[in-house]
Amino acid sequence: MSATAPAGIEAILADGRRRLYGSVLSGGAVLLVVISAFAYGDAFDLHRYGDALPTMLQLAKDAMPPDFSRWTQWGRPLLETLAMSVAGTALAVCAALPLSALAARNVVRQPWLGEPVRLMLNGIRSIPGLIWGVIFVAAVGFGPLPGILALATHSTGMLAKLFAETLEHVDPGPGDAMRSHGVSRPGVLRFSVLPQIMPRLVDVTLYRWEHNLRAATTLGVVGAGGLGLEIITAFHLFEYREASALIIVLLGLVTFINVAGGLLRGRFLAGG
């Protein structure tokens, strides 16, 4: 007994050393990749930063004070941005719910069905929303519609992935107990699965809505309308004071959505 105990302790220590060496090597490899990325992007070239601060200060000076003289003309772009975020998120949720069920490994156990769906979702979210905007502007023309479709397409890939991961982490215990007592499949879904996944689904959806509101602004670059188009136009015309006013309006809208989303999230979780 006493002879085997030190051997067991030595094996545990050796395993610990191997794990430590592996962690050090992995950390070193990650650090090397990060440093290489900075070096490739000229981040260590200090001469590039020489005029950065004076230029930014001059730009900030030219943008002050903000010019709100055209505020009466910003109502429609503001509503377009809000509409794009709401409609794009709603379409994405409607598409992501069934796709997430097909992508969840504990729901669809046939690889011939689940793998193509997961591959398709990976492809959808791999294409940036701005590229989707270019595609849909070419397909349906200018305005908020291509923005809605671009946000919905990219968000479908993201939400379906997150929804599928939520489904995969459902505790099967309560559902199995219900089925053993004769509860039907819809009853298990209603009283076991939904209470586990709904708070997470609502949380993820609200966060995606907040993200889509900001993303809707960048879509103005490709002609999808909204506040983004107004901001880009102001910069192109060197109207920096008006651009700063529009950015303040956008920040106010984003802050409002963040607060509203937080209240909805808290109310839902408290109600649950």
C-alpha positions as CSV (number, residue, x, y, z in Angstrom):
1,M,0.0,0.0,0.0
2,S,2.7,2.4,1.0
3,A,4.7,1.5,-2.1
4,T,1.9,2.2,-4.5
5,A,0.9,5.5,-2.9
6,P,4.0,7.5,-3.9
7,A,3.7,6.1,-7.4
8,G,0.1,7.3,-7.7
9,I,1.1,10.7,-6.4
10,E,4.0,10.9,-8.9
11,A,1.6,10.0,-11.7
12,I,-0.8,12.8,-10.7
13,L,2.1,15.3,-10.5
14,A,3.4,14.2,-13.9
15,D,-0.1,14.6,-15.4
16,G,-0.3,18.1,-13.8
17,R,3.1,19.0,-15.3
18,R,2.0,17.9,-18.7
19,R,-1.2,19.9,-18.4
20,L,0.8,23.0,-17.3
21,Y,3.2,22.6,-20.2
22,G,0.3,22.2,-22.6
23,S,-1.3,25.4,-21.2
24,V,1.9,27.3,-21.5
25,L,2.4,26.2,-25.1
26,S,-1.1,27.0,-26.1
27,G,-1.0,30.4,-24.4
28,G,2.4,31.1,-26.1
29,A,0.9,30.1,-29.5
30,V,-2.1,32.4,-29.0
31,L,0.1,35.3,-27.9
32,L,2.3,34.8,-31.0
33,V,-0.7,34.9,-33.3
34,V,-2.0,38.1,-31.6
35,I,1.4,39.8,-31.9
36,S,1.8,38.7,-35.5
37,A,-1.6,40.2,-36.3
38,F,-0.6,43.5,-34.7
39,A,2.7,43.5,-36.6
40,Y,1.0,42.7,-39.9
41,G,-1.4,45.6,-39.4
42,D,1.5,48.0,-38.8
43,A,0.3,48.6,-35.3
44,F,3.9,48.8,-34.0
45,D,4.8,51.5,-36.5
46,L,4.9,54.5,-34.2
47,H,5.3,57.0,-37.1
48,R,1.7,56.2,-38.1
49,Y,0.4,57.7,-34.9
50,G,2.3,61.0,-35.2
51,D,-0.6,63.0,-36.7
52,A,-3.4,60.9,-35.4
53,L,-4.2,63.0,-32.2
54,P,-3.9,66.4,-33.9
55,T,-6.1,65.3,-36.8
56,M,-8.8,63.9,-34.5
57,L,-8.8,67.0,-32.3
58,Q,-9.1,69.2,-35.4
59,L,-12.0,67.0,-36.6
60,A,-13.7,67.3,-33.2
61,K,-13.2,71.1,-33.3
62,D,-14.8,71.4,-36.8
63,A,-17.8,69.3,-35.5
64,M,-18.5,71.7,-32.7
65,P,-21.1,72.9,-31.8
66,P,-23.5,70.3,-33.3
67,D,-25.8,71.7,-35.9
68,F,-29.4,70.7,-35.3
69,S,-30.9,73.2,-37.8
70,R,-32.2,70.5,-40.1
71,W,-33.7,68.4,-37.3
72,T,-37.2,68.6,-38.8
73,Q,-35.9,66.5,-41.8
74,W,-34.5,63.7,-39.7
75,G,-37.8,62.2,-38.6
76,R,-38.2,59.9,-41.6
77,P,-34.5,58.6,-41.5
78,L,-34.9,58.0,-37.8
79,L,-38.1,56.0,-38.3
80,E,-36.4,54.1,-41.2
81,T,-33.5,53.1,-39.0
82,L,-35.9,51.9,-36.2
83,A,-38.1,50.1,-38.7
84,M,-35.1,48.3,-40.2
85,S,-34.0,47.1,-36.8
86,V,-37.4,45.9,-35.7
87,A,-38.5,44.3,-38.9
88,G,-35.1,42.7,-39.5
89,T,-35.0,41.2,-36.0
90,A,-38.6,39.9,-36.3
91,L,-38.0,38.2,-39.6
92,A,-34.8,36.7,-38.2
93,V,-36.5,35.3,-35.2
94,C,-39.3,33.7,-37.3
95,A,-36.7,32.0,-39.5
96,A,-34.2,31.1,-36.7
97,L,-36.7,29.2,-34.5
98,P,-37.4,26.3,-36.9
99,L,-33.8,26.3,-38.3
100,S,-32.4,26.2,-34.7
101,A,-34.5,23.1,-34.0
102,L,-33.1,21.4,-37.1
103,A,-29.5,22.4,-36.2
104,A,-29.7,21.3,-32.5
105,R,-28.0,17.9,-32.2
106,N,-30.3,16.7,-29.4
107,V,-33.4,17.5,-31.5
108,V,-32.4,16.2,-34.9
109,R,-30.1,13.3,-34.5
110,Q,-29.8,12.5,-38.3
111,P,-26.5,14.0,-39.5
112,W,-27.7,14.0,-43.1
113,L,-30.3,16.6,-42.1
114,G,-28.6,18.5,-39.2
115,E,-25.2,19.0,-40.9
116,P,-26.4,20.8,-44.0
117,V,-28.5,23.1,-41.9
118,R,-25.6,24.0,-39.7
119,L,-23.4,24.5,-42.8
120,M,-26.0,26.8,-44.3
121,L,-26.2,28.9,-41.1
122,N,-22.5,29.1,-40.9
123,G,-22.4,30.4,-44.5
124,I,-25.1,33.0,-43.8
125,R,-23.5,34.5,-40.8
126,S,-20.0,34.4,-42.4
127,I,-21.1,37.1,-44.9
128,P,-21.0,40.5,-43.3
129,G,-24.2,42.4,-43.1
130,L,-22.8,45.2,-45.2
131,I,-22.2,42.7,-48.1
132,W,-25.8,41.4,-47.7
133,G,-26.8,45.1,-47.9
134,V,-25.0,45.4,-51.3
135,I,-26.7,42.2,-52.6
136,F,-30.2,43.3,-51.6
137,V,-29.8,46.9,-52.8
138,A,-28.9,45.4,-56.2
139,A,-31.9,43.0,-55.9
140,V,-34.7,45.3,-54.7
141,G,-33.4,48.8,-55.1
142,F,-32.6,51.6,-52.6
143,G,-34.4,52.3,-49.3
144,P,-35.1,50.6,-46.0
145,L,-36.3,47.3,-47.6
146,P,-32.8,46.0,-48.5
147,G,-31.7,47.0,-45.0
148,I,-34.5,44.9,-43.5
149,L,-33.5,41.9,-45.6
150,A,-29.8,42.3,-45.0
151,L,-30.3,42.5,-41.2
152,A,-32.8,39.6,-41.3
153,T,-30.4,37.4,-43.3
154,H,-27.3,37.9,-41.2
155,S,-29.3,37.8,-37.9
156,T,-30.9,34.5,-38.9
157,G,-27.5,32.9,-39.0
158,M,-26.5,34.3,-35.6
159,L,-29.8,33.7,-33.8
160,A,-30.3,30.2,-35.1
161,K,-26.8,29.3,-33.8
162,L,-27.5,30.7,-30.4
163,F,-31.0,29.3,-30.2
164,A,-29.6,25.8,-31.2
165,E,-27.0,26.0,-28.5
166,T,-29.8,26.9,-26.0
167,L,-31.8,23.9,-27.1
168,E,-28.8,21.6,-26.7
169,H,-28.4,22.7,-23.1
170,V,-31.9,21.8,-22.1
171,D,-32.0,19.5,-19.1
172,P,-33.9,16.4,-20.3
173,G,-34.7,15.2,-16.7
174,P,-38.0,17.1,-16.1
175,G,-39.2,16.1,-19.6
176,D,-38.4,12.5,-19.1
177,A,-40.2,12.5,-15.7
178,M,-43.3,14.0,-17.4
179,R,-43.3,11.5,-20.2
180,S,-43.0,8.7,-17.7
181,H,-46.3,9.9,-16.2
182,G,-48.0,10.0,-19.5
183,V,-47.6,13.7,-20.4
184,S,-47.9,14.3,-24.2
185,R,-45.1,15.7,-26.3
186,P,-46.8,19.2,-26.5
187,G,-47.2,19.1,-22.8
188,V,-43.5,18.4,-22.3
189,L,-42.7,21.2,-24.6
190,R,-45.0,23.6,-22.8
191,F,-44.1,22.8,-19.2
192,S,-40.5,21.6,-19.4
193,V,-38.7,22.8,-22.5
194,L,-40.2,26.3,-22.9
195,P,-39.6,27.4,-19.3
196,Q,-35.9,26.5,-19.7
197,I,-35.3,28.2,-23.0
198,M,-37.6,31.2,-23.2
199,P,-35.6,33.5,-20.9
200,R,-32.4,32.8,-22.9
201,L,-34.3,33.3,-26.2
202,V,-35.8,36.6,-25.2
203,D,-32.4,37.8,-23.8
204,V,-30.6,36.9,-27.1
205,T,-33.3,38.4,-29.2
206,L,-33.2,41.7,-27.4
207,Y,-29.4,41.9,-27.6
208,R,-29.7,41.2,-31.3
209,W,-32.2,44.0,-31.7
210,E,-29.9,46.4,-30.1
211,H,-27.1,45.2,-32.4
212,N,-29.3,45.6,-35.5
213,L,-30.2,49.1,-34.6
214,R,-26.5,50.0,-34.8
215,A,-25.9,47.8,-37.8
216,A,-28.8,49.6,-39.6
217,T,-26.8,52.8,-39.5
218,T,-23.8,51.3,-41.4
219,L,-26.2,50.0,-44.1
220,G,-26.7,53.6,-45.1
221,V,-23.3,53.4,-46.8
222,V,-24.7,51.2,-49.5
223,G,-27.9,53.1,-49.9
224,A,-30.2,51.3,-47.5
225,G,-31.5,54.6,-46.1
226,G,-31.9,55.6,-42.5
227,L,-29.7,57.8,-40.3
228,G,-26.6,56.1,-41.7
229,L,-27.2,57.6,-45.2
230,E,-27.7,61.1,-43.6
231,I,-24.5,60.8,-41.6
232,I,-22.5,59.6,-44.6
233,T,-23.9,62.4,-46.8
234,A,-23.0,65.0,-44.1
235,F,-19.4,63.7,-44.0
236,H,-19.1,63.7,-47.8
237,L,-20.3,67.3,-47.9
238,F,-17.9,68.2,-45.0
239,E,-20.8,69.2,-42.9
240,Y,-19.1,67.9,-39.7
241,R,-21.4,69.9,-37.3
242,E,-24.5,68.3,-38.8
243,A,-22.8,64.9,-38.7
244,S,-22.0,65.3,-35.0
245,A,-25.7,66.3,-34.4
246,L,-26.9,63.2,-36.3
247,I,-24.5,61.0,-34.3
248,I,-25.9,62.5,-31.0
249,V,-29.4,61.6,-32.2
250,L,-28.2,58.1,-33.0
251,L,-26.7,57.7,-29.6
252,G,-29.9,58.9,-28.0
253,L,-31.9,56.3,-30.0
254,V,-29.4,53.5,-29.1
255,T,-29.5,54.5,-25.5
256,F,-33.3,54.5,-25.5
257,I,-33.4,51.0,-27.1
258,N,-30.8,49.7,-24.5
259,V,-33.0,51.0,-21.6
260,A,-36.2,49.7,-23.1
261,G,-34.5,46.3,-23.8
262,G,-33.3,46.2,-20.2
263,L,-36.7,46.9,-18.9
264,L,-38.3,44.3,-21.1
265,R,-35.7,41.8,-20.1
266,G,-36.1,42.4,-16.4
267,R,-39.9,42.3,-16.6
268,F,-39.8,39.0,-18.5
269,L,-37.4,37.4,-16.1
270,A,-39.4,38.7,-13.1
271,G,-42.6,37.4,-14.7
272,G,-41.0,34.0,-15.4
